[in-house]
């Protein structure tokens, strides 16, 4: 069953979903001792966007996710490695 308007990983046959991505982003942000405001500033995004993605309330578009990854000082390959 979906939570909100997005289907979840079990429904799509995936290993991970937007909730997993959001939780991982939050873990990375906290490990770097960054506030939501600081990450939003580095990524050029609004704080509310970061908050909703971290809570799994919003599926990030690719360009948004890439901005966040860059704001965390990571490469996309390094970010996605954890999901292999």
N, C-alpha and C positions, 0 to 999 in steps of 0.2 A: 504494500500500500504506500502511496505517496504521502509525503508531508509537504503541505503547501502545494505549489503548482508544478514542482519538478519531480519526475520519477526518480526513484532511488535505485541504488546499484543492483539489488536483487532483482528488480523488475527488468533491468536492462542487461543482466548477465555480466556486470562489471565487477572488478576487484575493489574499486573505490568510487566515491562520488563526491559531490560538492562539499558535503559535510567533512569528509576525510581531508580534502584539500584545505578547507578553512581551518580545521584543527591543526594541520601541519603548518600552515602559514602563521597561526598564532604562536605555536611552539617555537618557530624560527624567530619571530619578532621578539618574544620574551627572552630567548637565549641571547639575543643581541642587545638586550636591555633597552629596547625601543618602545616608546609609547605609541598608541594608535596615531596620535597627532604627528609624531616624528616620522613614522613610516609613510603616512599619507603625504606629508611634505616632500619626502625623498622621492616618492613615486609619482608625485604630481596629481594626486587624487584627493577626493573629499574623505574626511574621517568616516562618514556614514557608509561609504562604499566598503572600506576596510572592515568596519564592524559587521556589516551584513554578510560579507564573504566569510569572515572568521566564524560566524554563528551558523553558517550553512543556509542562510536565508536568501542568498543570491548566488547564482552561478556566474562566476566571472567570465567575461569575454576574454579571448586569447590576448588581445592587446592590453587589457587591464591586468591580467595575470602576469604578463611579461613586465609591465611597469613595476608591479609589486616585487617580483623576483629580482629585478634590477635594484630596486630600493633596498632590498635585503642584502645586496652585494653578492648575489649568486648568479650563476649561469643557468639557463633553462635545463641543460643536461644534468647539472648538479641537483637542481630542485626535484626533477622527476625521478632521479635515481632511487629514492626511497620507496617509490611505488612499484618497482620491478619485482 
